[in-house]
Amino acid sequence: MQATVQAQPNIALIKYWGKRDAALNLPAAGSLSITLDALHTRTSVRFDDALADDDIVLNGKRDEAQTRRLGAFLDLFRTRAQVDTRAHVESTNDFPTGAGLASSASGFAALAVATDHALNTNLTPRELSILARRGSGSAARSIFGGFVEMAAGTRADGEDACATPLLDADEWPLAVVVAITTRAAKATSSRDGMEDSRRTSPFYRDWIATVHADLVDARAAVHARDFAKLVDTSEASCLTMHAVMLSTRPGLVYWNAATVDCIHRIREMRRTGTAVFFTIDAGPQVKAVCLPEHAEAVASALRDVHGVEEALVSGLGAGARIIEADG
Ligand code: 2P0
């Protein structure tokens, strides 16, 4: 009845920003991501008949809103297993939480796999991805490692809105340099921000309409290991998403000055022959994707940018997996 799982965040190259159904957390369009190996979430789940309520500890703290959100997620599994037992959950990240580093992706992926094991529900990876999506859309992707594509699906029940692996991490071993420009949590969550964009951005429908062609391009680039093609499509997807964020009312400005300086620095490196591109999520951190042989030079250049607190180098990693279990 207990399991400990490790999962890693993923970084979308073709971005997810908008839902077709909020209740089932169905994305309005697909997305494509890479799972990292250097940032980790570890989550332990133990079901205990003696507990009257779920006991949920995230990074050493108990929080009422998070307990409700995770408790509702555990209910999805309890319903399947036809049990009512409450759980003790302990989860820690070795990187800043809620700061645009995809902590909800690794968090819900780890929780899904640990809960499945602890309750002996024996779900398939596809079923785990569908359930992880209910916790957080991007979590559906962290079930898998390497290059991953998330399908928006068309079904009203969301049973076709899940991720599938495209290439394993070692089939195209890219590196990602994560430039951390602040450790503070963001002011507007992705969930609230994307709903505000859907309601108010004049560019929202056009943005959703761009994603299909970007996915076709990026999928082909991944299968062909065509870095130059991935550069164009990924930067375009990122900047188009940020154009939607900026045109939301009130405008969502997730960037700071160092974010912008990192963009220029990365483009300058590309002009002088380094294979590197940037991507930025709902936060001010900049992720520079490059060939592994350029990772140290990219990290060193980004550390020199004023306002960059740290630049971490990561490879691509595996999907969510059990590291300890019994019961
Ligand atoms: C992504 N982001 O594709 C995009 C880019 C943020 C910007 O997936 O509401 O935390 O839980 O489904 O998964 C963040 O969205 O949102 C995200 P919910 P989630 O990586």
Residues whose N, C-alpha, C, O or C-beta is under 5 A from the ligand:
A	BS01	2P0	A12 I14 K15 Y16 S31 S104 G135 S136 G137 S138 A139 S190 R191 D281 A282
